[in-house]
């Protein structure tokens, strides 16, 4: 009965909802976040995301292991799916030595992060074995499939 009532209210307010795209997008995002789904392209806008607090250091325990730390921040007015993050290692001339797509960080419950709530930073921490590569610089790249 309550679902039917909500459906009727939504039907009566449909023009208001569709005229205000922020309301309709927020409503669709809320529904999808509860149903574990994503909107087609509306929720995959990279312009809302930025990488902050980037740091790449050599591990003190092993000189061939790099320790990468960074945070991904969302400034979207709605929840976004966690993007693919690629770590690109460069030599002294800026040529790509290695490009690795990193898995999403884990939550406290040891599950991969799936969403970026608005206005939050999700910290990431990775160790990478570089072998004998002479890494001089790095770059992080965000994307969606």
QUISUL-V906798 format. One record per residue. N is the residue number from 1. BURIAL is b if it has 9 or more other C-alpha atoms within 8 Angstrom, else e. Layout:
BEGIN
[[N:BURIAL] [N:BURIAL]]
END
This chain:
BEGIN
[[1:e] [2:e] [3:e] [4:e] [5:e] [6:e] [7:e] [8:e] [9:e] [10:e] [11:e] [12:e] [13:e] [14:e] [15:e] [16:e] [17:b] [18:b] [19:e] [20:e] [21:e] [22:e] [23:b] [24:b] [25:e] [26:b] [27:e] [28:b] [29:b] [30:e] [31:e] [32:b] [33:b] [34:e] [35:e] [36:e] [37:e] [38:b] [39:b] [40:e] [41:e] [42:e] [43:b] [44:b] [45:e] [46:e] [47:e] [48:e] [49:b] [50:e] [51:b] [52:e] [53:e] [54:b] [55:e] [56:b] [57:e] [58:b] [59:b] [60:e] [61:e] [62:e] [63:e] [64:b] [65:b] [66:b] [67:b] [68:b] [69:b] [70:b] [71:b] [72:b] [73:b] [74:b] [75:b] [76:b] [77:e] [78:e] [79:b] [80:b] [81:b] [82:b] [83:e] [84:b] [85:b] [86:b] [87:b] [88:b] [89:b] [90:b] [91:b] [92:e] [93:e] [94:e] [95:e] [96:b] [97:b] [98:e] [99:b] [100:e] [101:e] [102:e] [103:e] [104:b] [105:b] [106:b] [107:e] [108:e] [109:e] [110:e] [111:e] [112:e] [113:b] [114:e] [115:e] [116:b] [117:b] [118:b] [119:e] [120:b] [121:b] [122:b] [123:b] [124:b] [125:b] [126:e] [127:e] [128:e] [129:e] [130:e] [131:e] [132:e] [133:e] [134:e] [135:b] [136:e] [137:b] [138:b] [139:e] [140:b] [141:e] [142:b] [143:e] [144:e] [145:e]]
END
